[in-house]
């Protein structure tokens, strides 16, 4: 069985995080990833695109190009922007079918499930749920 692009993205992420010895460095890396998010237009910062369940403001927009789902998102919080960057790297520009079968094991593999505050963890789950919901509707 061939490895999907989403699965490869998770593996690469895990290898990148293995380079850091401690969580302060890992958090900084996540924040740095967030700073590299592509521009998110202000006209998409509406209730329609707002993710409920996040403590900070998070907006996620999606569109379909050919058979791929393209996600764009932003947040007003640095660490959350980094988590968005992680999710987009794994799930954006994939088919709905691929998104639907890609389990987010990176959360456990990276230790995010243990190192994120409960509110950030809830927000991450809310963003993931939106991604899966879009994939289900597009499939």
Contact map, one row per residue, 1 for C-alpha under 8 A:
1110000000000000000000000000000000000000000000000000000000000000000000000000000000000000000000000000000000000000000000000000000000000000000
1111000000000000000000000000000000000000000000000000000000000000000000000000000000000000000000000000000000000000000000000000000000000000000
1111101100000000000000000000000000000000000000000000000000000000000000000000000000000000000000000000000000000000000000000000000000000000000
0111111100000000000000000000000000000000000000000000000000000000000000000000000000000000000000000100000000000000000000000000000000000000000
0011111110000000000000000000000000000000000000000000000000000000000000000000000000000000010001000000000000000000000000000000000000000000000
0001111111000000000000000000000000000000000000000000000000000000000000000000000000000000111001000110010000000000000000000000000000000000000
0011111111100000000000000000000000000000000000000000000000000000000000000000000000000000010000000000010000000000000000000000000000000000000
0011111111110000000000000000000000000000000000000000000000000000000000000000000000000000000000000000000000000000000000000000000000000000000
0000111111111000000000000000000000000000000000000000000000000000000000000000000000000000110000000000000000000000000000000000000000000000000
0000011111111100000000000000000000000000000000000000000000000000000000000000000000000000010000000000000011000000000000000000000000000000000
0000001111111110000000000000000000000000000000000000000000000000000000000000000000000000000000000000000001000000000000000000000000000000000
0000000111111111000000000000000000000000000000000000000000000000000000000000000000000000000000000000000000000000000000000000000000000000000
0000000011111111100000000000000000000000000000000000000000000000000000000000000000000000000000000000000001000000000000000000000000000000000
0000000001111111110000000000000000000000000000000000000000000000000000000000000000000000000000000000000001001100000000000000000000000000000
0000000000111111111000000000000000000000000000000000000000000000000000000000000000000000000000000000000000000000000000000000000000000000000
0000000000011111111100000000000000000000000000000000000000000000000000000000000000000000000000000000000000000000000000000000000000000000000
0000000000001111111100000100000000000000000000000000000000000000000000000000000000000000000000000000000000000100000000000000000000000000000
0000000000000111111110000000000000000000000000000000000000000000000000000000000000000000000000000000000000000000000000000000000000000000000
0000000000000011111110000000000000000000000000000000000000000000000000000000000000000000000000000000000000000000000000000000000000000000000
0000000000000001111111101100000000000000000000000000000000000000000000000000000000000000000000000000000000000000000000000000000000000000000
0000000000000000011111101000000000000000000000000000000000000000000000000000000000000000000000000000000000000000000000000000000000000000000
0000000000000000000111111100000000000000000000000000000000000000000000000000000000000000000000000000000000000000000000000000000000000000000
0000000000000000000111111110000000000000000000000000000000000000000000000000000000000000000000000000000000000000001000000000000000000000000
0000000000000000000001111111000000000000000000000000000000000000000000000000000000000000000000000000000000000000000000000000000000000000000
0000000000000000000111111111100000000000000000000000000000000000000000000000000000000000000000000000000000000000000000000000000000000000000
0000000000000000100101111111110000000000000000000000000000000000000000000000000000000000000000000000000000000000000000000000000000000000000
0000000000000000000000111111111000000000000000000000000000000000000000000000001000000000000000000000000000000000000000000000000000000000000
0000000000000000000000011111111100000000000000000000000000000000000000000000000000000000000000000000000000000000000000000000000000000000000
0000000000000000000000001111111110000000000000000000000000000000000000000000000000000000000000000000000000000000000000000000000000000000000
0000000000000000000000000111111111000000000000000000000000000000000000000000001001101100000000000000000000000000000000000000000000000000000
0000000000000000000000000011111111100000000000000000000000000000000000000000011111000000000000000000000000000000000000000000000000000000000
0000000000000000000000000001111111110000000000000000000000000000000000000000000001000000000000000000000000000000000000000000000000000000000
0000000000000000000000000000111111111000000000000000000000000000000000000000000011001100000000000000000000000000000000000000000000000000000
0000000000000000000000000000011111111000000000000000000000000000000000000000011111111000000000000000000000000000000000000000000000000000000
0000000000000000000000000000001111111000000000000000000000000000000000000000010011000000000000000000000000000000000000000000000000000000000
0000000000000000000000000000000111111100000000000000000000000000000000000000000000001000000000000000000000000000000000000000000000000000000
0000000000000000000000000000000011111110000000000000000000000000000000000100000010001000000000000000000000000000000000000000000000000000000
0000000000000000000000000000000000011111000000000000000000000000000000010000000000000000000000000000000000000000000000000000000000000000000
0000000000000000000000000000000000001111100000000000000000000000000000000000000000000000000000000000000000000000000000000000000000000000000
0000000000000000000000000000000000000111110100000000000000000000000000011100000000000000000000000000000000000000000000000000000000000000000
0000000000000000000000000000000000000011111110000000000000000000000000000000000000000000000000000000000000000000000000000000000000000000000
0000000000000000000000000000000000000001111110000000000000000000000000000000000000000000000000000000000000000000000000000000000000000000000
0000000000000000000000000000000000000000111111000000000000000000000000000000000000000000000000000000000000000000000000000000000000000000000
0000000000000000000000000000000000000001111111001000000000101000000000000000000000000000000000000000000000000000000000000000000000000000000
0000000000000000000000000000000000000000111111101100000000100000000000000000000000000000000000000000000000000000000000000000000000000000000
0000000000000000000000000000000000000000001111111100000000100000000000000000000000000000000000000000000000000000000000000000000000000000000
0000000000000000000000000000000000000000000011111100000000000000000000000000000000000000000000000000000000000000000000000000000000000000000
0000000000000000000000000000000000000000000001111100000000000000000000000000000000000000000000000000000000000000000000000000000000000000000
0000000000000000000000000000000000000000000111111110000000111000000000000000000000000000000000000000000000000000000000000000000000000000000
0000000000000000000000000000000000000000000011111111000011110000000000000000000000000000000000000000000000000000000000000000000000000000000
0000000000000000000000000000000000000000000000001111110011110000000000000000000000000000000000000000000000000000000000000000011001000000000
0000000000000000000000000000000000000000000000000111110000000000000000000000000000000000000000000000000000000000000000000000010000000000000
0000000000000000000000000000000000000000000000000011111000000000000000000000000000000000000000000000000000000000000000000110010000000000000
0000000000000000000000000000000000000000000000000011111111000000000000000000000000000000000000000000000000000000000000110111010000000000000
0000000000000000000000000000000000000000000000000000111110000000000000000000000000000000000000000000000000000000000000110010000000000000000
0000000000000000000000000000000000000000000000000000011111000000000000000011100100000000000000000000000000000000000000000000000000000000000
0000000000000000000000000000000000000000000000000110011111100000000000000011100000000000000000000000000000000000000000000000000000000000000
0000000000000000000000000000000000000000000000000110010111110000000000001111000000000000000000000000000000000000000000000000000000000000000
0000000000000000000000000000000000000000000111001110000011111000000000001110000000000000000000000000000000000000000000000000000000000000000
0000000000000000000000000000000000000000000000001110000001111100000000111100000000000000000000000000000000000000000000000000000000000000000
0000000000000000000000000000000000000000000100001000000000111110000000111000000000000000000000000000000000000000000000000000000000000000000
0000000000000000000000000000000000000000000000000000000000011111000011110000000000000000000000000000000000000000000000000000000000000100000
0000000000000000000000000000000000000000000000000000000000001111100011100000000000000000000000000000000000000000000000000000000000000000000
0000000000000000000000000000000000000000000000000000000000000111111111000000000000000000000000000000000000000000000000000000000000000000000
0000000000000000000000000000000000000000000000000000000000000011111111000000000000000000000000000000000000000000000000000000000000000000000
0000000000000000000000000000000000000000000000000000000000000001111100000000000000000000000000000000000000000000000000000000000000000000000
0000000000000000000000000000000000000000000000000000000000000001111110000000000000000000000001110000000000000000000000000000000000000000000
0000000000000000000000000000000000000000000000000000000000000001111111000000000000000000000111110000000000000000000000000000000000000000000
0000000000000000000000000000000000000000000000000000000000000111101111100000000000000000000111110000000000000000000000000000000000000010000
0000000000000000000000000000000000000000000000000000000000000111100111110000000000000000000111000000000000000000000000000000000000000000000
0000000000000000000000000000000000000000000000000000000000011110000011111000000000000001001110000000000000000000000000000000000000000000000
0000000000000000000000000000000000000101000000000000000000011100000001111100000000000001000100000000000000000000000000000000000000000000000
0000000000000000000000000000000000000001000000000000000001111000000000111110000000010000000000000000000000000000000000000000000000000000000
0000000000000000000000000000000000001001000000000000000001110000000000011111000010010000000000000000000000000000000000000000000000000000000
0000000000000000000000000000000000000000000000000000000111100000000000001111110110000000000000000000000000000000000000000000000000000000000
0000000000000000000000000000000000000000000000000000000111000000000000000111110110000000000000000000000000000000000000000000000000000000000
0000000000000000000000000000000000000000000000000000000110000000000000000011111110000000000000000000000000000000000000000000000000000000000
0000000000000000000000000000001001100000000000000000000000000000000000000011111111000000000000000000000000000000000000000000000000000000000
0000000000000000000000000010011001000000000000000000000000000000000000000000111111100000000000000000000000000000000000000000000000000000000
0000000000000000000000000000001001000000000000000000000100000000000000000011111111110000000000000000000000000000000000010000000000000000000
0000000000000000000000000000001011101000000000000000000000000000000000000111111111111000000000000000000000000000000000000000000000000000000
0000000000000000000000000000011111100000000000000000000000000000000000000000011111111100000000000000000000000000000000000000000000000000000
0000000000000000000000000000010001000000000000000000000000000000000000000000001111111110000000000000000000000000000000000001000000000000000
0000000000000000000000000000000001000000000000000000000000000000000000001100000111111111000000000000000000000000000000000000000000000000000
0000000000000000000000000000010011011000000000000000000000000000000000000000000011111111100000000000000000000000000000000000000000000000000
0000000000000000000000000000010010000000000000000000000000000000000000000000000001111111110000000000000000000000000000000000000000000000000
0000000000000000000000000000000000000000000000000000000000000000000000000000000000111111111100000000000000000000000000000000000100000000000
0000000000000000000000000000000000000000000000000000000000000000000000110000000000011111111100000000000000000000000000000000000000000000000
0000010010000000000000000000000000000000000000000000000000000000000000000000000000001111111100000000000000000000000000000000000000000000000
0000111011000000000000000000000000000000000000000000000000000000000000000000000000000111111100000000000000000000000000000000000000000000000
0000010000000000000000000000000000000000000000000000000000000000000000100000000000000011111111000010000000000000000000000000000000100000000
0000000000000000000000000000000000000000000000000000000000000000000111110000000000000011111111000000000000000000000000000000000000000000000
0000000000000000000000000000000000000000000000000000000000000000000111100000000000000000001111100000000000000000000000000000000000000000000
0000110000000000000000000000000000000000000000000000000000000000001111000000000000000000001111110110000000000000000000000000000000000000000
0000000000000000000000000000000000000000000000000000000000000000001110000000000000000000000011111110000000000000000000000000000000000010000
0000000000000000000000000000000000000000000000000000000000000000001110000000000000000000000001111111000000000000000000000000000000000111011
0000000000000000000000000000000000000000000000000000000000000000000000000000000000000000000000111111100000000000000000000000000000000010001
0001010000000000000000000000000000000000000000000000000000000000000000000000000000000000000001111111110000000000000000000000000000000000000
0000010000000000000000000000000000000000000000000000000000000000000000000000000000000000001001111111110000000000000000000000000000110010000
0000000000000000000000000000000000000000000000000000000000000000000000000000000000000000000000011111111000000000000000000000000000010011000
0000000000000000000000000000000000000000000000000000000000000000000000000000000000000000000000001111111000000000000000000000000000000000000
0000011000000000000000000000000000000000000000000000000000000000000000000000000000000000000000000111111100000000000000000000000000000000000
0000000000000000000000000000000000000000000000000000000000000000000000000000000000000000000000000001111110000000000000000000000000000000000
0000000000000000000000000000000000000000000000000000000000000000000000000000000000000000000000000000011111100000000000000000000000000000000
0000000001000000000000000000000000000000000000000000000000000000000000000000000000000000000000000000001111111000000000000000000000000000000
0000000001101100000000000000000000000000000000000000000000000000000000000000000000000000000000000000000111111101000000000000000000000000000
0000000000000000000000000000000000000000000000000000000000000000000000000000000000000000000000000000000111111111100000000000000000000000000
0000000000000000000000000000000000000000000000000000000000000000000000000000000000000000000000000000000011111111110000000000000000000000000
0000000000000100000000000000000000000000000000000000000000000000000000000000000000000000000000000000000011111111000000000000000000000000000
0000000000000100100000000000000000000000000000000000000000000000000000000000000000000000000000000000000001111111000000000000000000000000000
0000000000000000000000000000000000000000000000000000000000000000000000000000000000000000000000000000000000111111111000000000000000000000000
0000000000000000000000000000000000000000000000000000000000000000000000000000000000000000000000000000000001111111111100000000000000000000000
0000000000000000000000000000000000000000000000000000000000000000000000000000000000000000000000000000000000110011111100001000000000000000000
0000000000000000000000000000000000000000000000000000000000000000000000000000000000000000000000000000000000010011111100000000000000000000000
0000000000000000000000100000000000000000000000000000000000000000000000000000000000000000000000000000000000000011111110000000000000000000000
0000000000000000000000000000000000000000000000000000000000000000000000000000000000000000000000000000000000000001111111111000000000000000000
0000000000000000000000000000000000000000000000000000000000000000000000000000000000000000000000000000000000000000001111111000000000000000000
0000000000000000000000000000000000000000000000000000000000000000000000000000000000000000000000000000000000000000000111111100000000000000000
0000000000000000000000000000000000000000000000000000011000000000000000000000000000000000000000000000000000000000000111111110000000000000000
0000000000000000000000000000000000000000000000000000011000000000000000000000000100000000000000000000000000000000000111111111000000000000000
0000000000000000000000000000000000000000000000000000000000000000000000000000000000000000000000000000000000000000100111111111100000000000000
0000000000000000000000000000000000000000000000000000110000000000000000000000000000000000000000000000000000000000000001111111110000000000000
0000000000000000000000000000000000000000000000000000111000000000000000000000000000000000000000000000000000000000000000111111111000000000000
0000000000000000000000000000000000000000000000000000010000000000000000000000000000100000000000000000000000000000000000011111111100000000000
0000000000000000000000000000000000000000000000000000000000000000000000000000000000000000000000000000000000000000000000001111111110000000000
0000000000000000000000000000000000000000000000000011110000000000000000000000000000000000000000000000000000000000000000000111111111000000000
0000000000000000000000000000000000000000000000000010000000000000000000000000000000000000000000000000000000000000000000000011111111100000000
0000000000000000000000000000000000000000000000000000000000000000000000000000000000000010000000000000000000000000000000000001111111110000000
0000000000000000000000000000000000000000000000000000000000000000000000000000000000000000000000000000000000000000000000000000111111111000000
0000000000000000000000000000000000000000000000000010000000000000000000000000000000000000000000000000000000000000000000000000011111111100000
0000000000000000000000000000000000000000000000000000000000000000000000000000000000000000001000000010000000000000000000000000001111111110000
0000000000000000000000000000000000000000000000000000000000000000000000000000000000000000000000000011000000000000000000000000000111111111000
0000000000000000000000000000000000000000000000000000000000000000000000000000000000000000000000000000000000000000000000000000000011111111100
0000000000000000000000000000000000000000000000000000000000000100000000000000000000000000000000010000000000000000000000000000000001111111110
0000000000000000000000000000000000000000000000000000000000000000000010000000000000000000000000111011000000000000000000000000000000111111111
0000000000000000000000000000000000000000000000000000000000000000000000000000000000000000000000010001000000000000000000000000000000011111111
0000000000000000000000000000000000000000000000000000000000000000000000000000000000000000000000000000000000000000000000000000000000001111111
0000000000000000000000000000000000000000000000000000000000000000000000000000000000000000000000010000000000000000000000000000000000000111111
0000000000000000000000000000000000000000000000000000000000000000000000000000000000000000000000011000000000000000000000000000000000000011111
